Amino acid sequence: MPGPGEPASVRGRQTVLSHGWNRVVATESGPKEVHVSARMVSSALIVGSLFAGLVASVAAQPTPPPDQIARQIQELSEAQEGLEHRLDALAKAIDDVAWFQRVGDVAVVDKWRIAGPPAANSQNSTGLGAGNPVKFYTYTFVPRDRQPGEKLPMLILPHGGVHADFTTYHAHIIRELIAQGYVVVAPDYRGSTGYGREFYQLIDYGGREVDDIHASREWALESFDFIDPQRIGLIGWSHGGLIVLMETFAHPKDYACVFAGMPVSDLIQRIGYQGKSYEDDFSAKYHIGKTVNQDIAEYKRRSPVWSVDKLAIPLLIHTNTNDEDVNVIEVEHLIQALKAAGKKFEYKVYQDAAGGHSFDRMDTPLARQARREVYAFLARYLKPPRALP
């Protein structure tokens, strides 16, 4: 143990006593002196001196003008955003490979590059290529056990998220749909992540992204002769729920039925409770370019609740009272509007179901039962070859 006034530190089972430049290490075998050379002390002093000089040099530099600081911050922000897009692209590439492992035993998995309408907000309307169709990718999942000459029903499943993409998050749902004999088409419509900044900024929420869904339908019918054009349905959750509703309203004769789970229903109401950061995604220059306050009519045009009079096919809606993303008040507004319009449809409000916004996409008994209700609804109109086991 150290004597009075002798600093000590314990490292493992050793006690270190300081004695000037030398150190006495007390070990189980007895005290051992370790010499600290003058060169070591000199080196430490030199490093310390150099560091102090560097700090002084930096401090002596004049403070950049505010506009230069602002420009540098903007450049850093853009570089960070660019990095995030590259990481999204990497995550997408990895997840694409995972699809084959997750569902490849039951489905023929493929990814195709197709085209939809031109961009809604071209930065240069007279530039080279302006007005060209927007190119995007779509996934297809075809049952491996399809019989020759057999016609199959098709479901189009757009992903959710303001900016997101179709990932193996949906793998269990794809397996369940394949087990029933559905062909599934899942578009990564304009604005999806994983394809770079330019594609990300093509977002047109409730607008031409919906046209991309219709383009996917038309492409699938042209590409696969085994799809029955009379047995095509739509299924989507959250933002995907909004998309399938808007597609249903725009092309009611092209679909046999539609399911919308926790659908975004009223952007005006939604932005009100989500706050400014959410509104910024919509009012960005490359997107709508205006706030709700500046153009209420534009936000109404993109919200299903204001187009319910156009419903003409069977519809099932699910919502959950403890949804932390699409508040139940938004879906209640949709339900009330449909009733006021005298529309025939089905809906179910789950009470505080565990899982909140994603409760019926989980692997719980309640989630599986909720999906069975969805599948039973779809089967009434799309007549898949078999029921889910």
C-alpha positions in Angstrom: 0.0 0.0 0.0 1.3 3.6 -0.7 2.5 5.7 2.2 1.2 9.2 3.1 1.3 11.6 0.2 2.2 8.9 -2.4 -0.4 8.7 -5.3 -1.3 5.2 -6.3 -3.5 3.5 -8.9 -4.6 -0.1 -9.0 -4.4 -1.9 -12.3 -5.5 -5.5 -12.0 -3.5 -6.9 -9.0 -0.6 -4.4 -9.3 -0.1 -1.2 -7.2 1.8 1.6 -8.8 3.8 4.1 -6.6 5.2 7.2 -8.2 8.7 8.3 -7.3 9.8 11.2 -9.6 10.7 9.8 -13.0 10.9 6.3 -11.7 7.9 4.1 -10.8 7.8 1.3 -8.3 5.4 -1.5 -9.2 4.3 -3.6 -6.3 3.6 -7.1 -7.5 2.9 -10.4 -5.8 6.5 -11.3 -6.2 7.7 -8.1 -4.6 8.5 -4.4 -5.6 9.8 -3.7 -9.1 11.2 -0.4 -10.2 10.5 0.8 -13.8 12.6 3.6 -15.2 10.9 6.4 -17.1 13.6 7.9 -19.4 14.2 11.6 -19.9 13.6 10.9 -23.7 10.1 9.8 -22.9 9.4 13.0 -20.9 11.0 15.1 -23.5 8.8 13.6 -26.3 5.7 14.2 -24.2 6.7 17.8 -23.7 7.4 18.3 -27.5 4.0 16.8 -28.4 2.3 19.0 -25.9 4.1 22.1 -27.2 3.1 21.3 -30.8 -0.5 20.8 -29.8 -0.5 24.1 -27.9 1.0 25.8 -31.0 -1.7 24.3 -33.3 -4.5 25.5 -31.0 -3.0 29.0 -30.9 -2.6 29.0 -34.7 -6.3 28.1 -35.2 -7.4 30.7 -32.6 -5.4 33.3 -34.4 -7.3 32.8 -37.7 -9.9 35.4 -38.5 -13.5 34.3 -38.1 -15.0 33.6 -41.5 -17.8 35.9 -42.6 -21.4 34.6 -41.9 -22.1 33.9 -45.5 -19.1 31.7 -45.8 -20.0 29.8 -42.6 -23.6 29.3 -44.0 -22.2 28.1 -47.3 -19.9 25.6 -45.6 -22.8 24.3 -43.4 -24.9 23.9 -46.5 -22.1 22.0 -48.2 -21.8 19.7 -45.2 -25.5 19.1 -45.1 -25.6 18.2 -48.8 -22.6 15.9 -48.4 -24.4 14.2 -45.5 -27.6 13.8 -47.5 -25.6 12.3 -50.4 -24.0 9.8 -48.0 -27.5 8.8 -46.7 -28.7 8.2 -50.2 -25.6 6.0 -50.9 -26.2 4.0 -47.8 -29.9 3.6 -48.8 -28.7 2.2 -52.1 -26.4 -0.2 -50.4 -29.2 -1.4 -48.1 -31.5 -1.8 -51.1 -28.9 -3.9 -52.9 -28.5 -6.2 -49.9 -32.2 -6.5 -49.3 -32.8 -7.4 -52.9 -30.5 -10.4 -52.5 -32.4 -11.4 -49.4 -35.7 -11.7 -51.3 -34.4 -14.8 -53.1 -33.5 -16.4 -49.8 -36.7 -15.4 -48.0 -39.3 -16.4 -50.6 -37.4 -18.0 -53.5 -38.5 -21.5 -52.6 -42.1 -20.7 -53.3 -42.0 -17.8 -55.8 -40.2 -16.8 -58.9 -38.8 -13.5 -57.8 -37.8 -10.8 -60.3 -37.2 -7.0 -60.5 -38.0 -5.0 -63.6 -37.4 -1.5 -64.8 -40.5 0.1 -66.3 -41.8 3.6 -66.9 -44.6 5.9 -65.7 -45.7 9.4 -66.5 -43.2 12.3 -66.7 -42.1 14.1 -63.5 -44.6 16.3 -61.9 -42.1 19.0 -61.0 -39.4 19.2 -63.5 -36.5 21.6 -62.4 -36.0 22.5 -66.1 -39.0 22.0 -68.2 -37.1 22.9 -71.4 -33.9 20.9 -70.6 -32.7 17.8 -72.4 -35.0 14.9 -71.6 -37.6 17.1 -69.9 -41.0 15.5 -70.2 -39.6 12.0 -70.6 -41.4 9.2 -68.7 -40.1 8.5 -65.2 -38.3 5.1 -65.0 -38.8 3.1 -61.9 -38.5 -0.5 -60.6 -41.1 -3.0 -59.7 -40.9 -6.4 -58.1 -42.9 -9.4 -59.2 -43.6 -12.6 -57.3 -45.1 -15.5 -59.2 -46.1 -18.9 -57.6 -43.6 -21.6 -58.6 -46.4 -24.2 -58.7 -48.4 -22.3 -61.3 -49.9 -24.9 -63.7 -49.4 -24.5 -67.5 -52.2 -22.5 -69.0 -53.6 -21.5 -65.6 -54.9 -17.9 -65.2 -54.0 -16.4 -61.8 -55.3 -13.4 -59.9 -53.0 -10.5 -59.3 -52.5 -8.1 -56.3 -50.6 -4.8 -56.6 -49.0 -4.0 -53.3 -47.4 -0.5 -53.0 -45.2 0.1 -50.0 -45.8 2.7 -47.3 -43.7 5.5 -45.9 -43.4 9.1 -47.1 -40.0 8.1 -48.5 -39.4 4.3 -48.2 -39.2 1.2 -50.4 -40.4 -2.3 -50.8 -38.3 -4.6 -48.6 -38.3 -8.0 -47.1 -40.3 -6.5 -44.2 -43.1 -7.8 -46.4 -41.6 -11.3 -46.9 -44.1 -13.1 -44.7 -47.0 -11.4 -46.4 -45.7 -12.3 -49.8 -45.4 -15.9 -48.7 -49.0 -15.9 -47.5 -50.2 -14.4 -50.8 -48.1 -16.8 -52.9 -49.5 -19.7 -50.8 -53.0 -18.7 -52.0 -51.9 -18.5 -55.7 -51.7 -14.8 -56.2 -49.2 -13.1 -58.5 -47.9 -10.0 -56.6 -46.6 -6.9 -58.2 -44.8 -4.4 -55.8 -43.7 -1.1 -57.4 -41.0 1.1 -56.0 -42.8 4.1 -57.3 -41.2 7.6 -57.8 -39.9 9.0 -54.5 -38.8 5.6 -53.1 -35.5 5.3 -51.3 -32.6 3.3 -52.5 -32.2 4.8 -55.9 -30.4 8.1 -55.2 -31.2 11.7 -54.6 -32.7 12.5 -58.0 -35.3 9.7 -57.8 -36.0 10.5 -54.2 -36.9 14.1 -55.2 -39.3 12.9 -57.8 -41.9 12.2 -55.0 -45.4 13.2 -55.9 -47.4 12.1 -52.8 -51.0 11.3 -53.8 -50.2 12.4 -57.4 -48.2 10.8 -60.1 -47.0 8.1 -57.8 -50.5 6.7 -58.1 -50.1 6.8 -61.9 -47.0 4.6 -61.4 -49.2 2.0 -59.8 -51.5 2.0 -62.8 -48.5 1.8 -65.1 -47.4 -1.3 -63.2 -50.8 -2.9 -63.8 -50.7 -2.2 -67.5 -47.1 -3.5 -67.8 -47.9 -6.7 -65.9 -50.8 -7.5 -68.1 -48.7 -6.9 -71.2 -45.8 -9.0 -69.9 -47.6 -12.0 -68.3 -50.2 -13.8 -70.3 -51.2 -15.9 -67.2 -52.8 -13.0 -65.3 -56.6 -12.8 -65.3 -57.4 -9.1 -66.1 -60.8 -9.6 -64.4 -59.2 -10.7 -61.1 -56.9 -7.8 -60.1 -57.0 -6.3 -56.7 -55.1 -3.7 -54.6 -53.7 -4.0 -51.1 -51.7 -1.4 -49.2 -51.0 -0.1 -45.7 -50.4 3.5 -44.5 -49.1 5.6 -47.4 -49.7 2.5 -49.5 -53.3 2.5 -48.3 -53.7 6.1 -49.6 -52.2 5.0 -52.9 -54.5 2.1 -53.5 -57.5 4.2 -52.6 -56.5 6.9 -55.0 -55.9 4.3 -57.7 -59.3 2.8 -57.0 -61.0 6.2 -57.4 -59.1 6.9 -60.6 -59.6 3.6 -62.3 -62.5 1.7 -60.7 -63.2 -0.5 -63.7 -59.7 -1.9 -63.6 -59.9 -3.6 -60.2 -62.2 -6.1 -58.5 -61.6 -5.0 -54.9 -59.3 -3.1 -52.6 -57.9 -3.3 -49.0 -56.6 -0.2 -47.2 -54.9 -0.8 -43.9 -54.4 2.2 -41.6 -54.6 4.4 -44.7 -53.3 8.0 -44.8 -56.7 9.6 -45.5 -56.5 13.4 -45.1 -53.2 15.2 -45.6 -54.6 18.5 -44.2 -55.6 16.8 -40.9 -52.5 14.7 -40.9 -50.0 17.5 -41.2 -51.9 19.3 -38.5 -51.1 16.6 -35.9 -47.7 15.5 -37.3 -46.1 19.0 -37.2 -43.6 21.1 -39.1 -41.0 18.5 -40.0 -43.6 16.4 -41.6 -45.0 19.4 -43.5 -41.5 20.2 -44.7 -41.5 17.0 -46.7 -44.5 18.2 -48.6 -43.7 21.9 -49.0 -40.2 21.2 -50.3 -39.4 22.9 -53.6 -39.0 19.6 -55.4 -42.4 18.4 -54.1 -45.6 20.3 -53.7 -43.7 23.5 -53.0 -46.4 25.0 -50.9 -47.8 24.6 -47.4 -51.3 23.6 -46.6 -52.0 27.2 -45.6 -50.8 28.3 -49.0 -52.8 25.8 -51.1 -55.5 23.8 -49.3 -57.1 22.7 -52.5 -53.9 21.0 -53.6 -53.7 19.0 -50.4 -57.4 18.0 -50.7 -56.8 16.8 -54.2 -54.2 14.3 -52.9 -56.3 13.1 -50.0 -58.7 10.1 -50.3 -61.3 11.5 -47.9 -62.2 14.2 -50.4 -62.8 11.8 -53.3 -64.9 9.1 -51.7 -67.8 9.8 -54.1 -65.7 7.9 -56.7 -65.7 4.6 -54.9 -67.3 2.0 -57.1 -65.7 -1.4 -56.0 -65.7 -3.5 -52.8 -63.5 -1.9 -50.1 -62.2 -3.1 -46.7 -60.6 -0.7 -44.2 -58.7 -1.6 -41.1 -57.6 0.9 -38.4 -56.3 0.7 -34.8 -57.2 3.1 -32.0 -53.6 3.3 -30.7 -52.0 3.8 -34.1 -49.0 6.1 -33.4 -48.5 7.0 -37.1 -51.8 7.3 -38.9 -54.0 8.5 -36.0 -57.4 6.8 -35.9 -59.1 10.2 -36.2 -57.9 10.4 -39.8 -59.3 7.0 -40.7 -62.5 7.8 -38.8 -62.9 10.8 -41.0 -62.6 8.6 -44.1 -65.2 6.2 -42.7 -67.6 9.0 -41.9 -67.1 10.5 -45.4 -67.8 7.2 -47.1 -71.0 6.7 -45.0 -72.1 10.3 -45.8 -71.6 9.5 -49.5 -73.9 6.5 -49.2 -71.1 4.1 -50.2 -71.2 0.4 -49.4 -67.9 -0.8 -47.8 -66.5 -2.8 -44.9 -64.3 -1.7 -42.1 -63.0 -2.7 -38.7 -61.7 -0.6 -35.9 -59.3 -2.5 -33.7 -59.2 -1.4 -30.0 -55.7 -0.7 -28.8 -54.2 -3.7 -30.6 -50.6 -4.4 -29.7 -48.3 -3.2 -32.3 -50.0 0.1 -33.1 -49.6 1.2 -36.7 -48.1 -2.2 -37.8 -50.2 -4.4 -35.6 -51.6 -6.5 -38.5 -48.3 -7.0 -40.2 -46.6 -8.6 -37.2 -46.2 -12.3 -36.3 -48.7 -12.3 -33.4 -51.8 -14.4 -33.3 -53.9 -11.2 -33.6 -51.9 -10.1 -36.6 -52.3 -13.4 -38.4 -56.1 -13.4 -37.7 -56.4 -9.8 -39.0 -54.6 -10.8 -42.2 -56.9 -13.8 -42.6 -59.8 -11.5 -42.5 -58.2 -9.4 -45.2 -57.4 -12.5 -47.3 -61.0 -13.8 -46.9 -62.3 -10.4 -48.2 -60.0 -10.5 -51.2 -60.8 -14.1 -52.0 -64.5 -13.3 -52.3 -63.8 -11.2 -55.4 -60.4 -12.5 -56.8 -61.1 -16.3 -56.4 -57.5 -17.4 -55.8 -56.7 -21.1 -56.5 -56.6 -22.0 -52.8 -57.1 -20.7 -49.3 -54.3 -20.0 -46.9 -53.6 -23.3 -44.9 
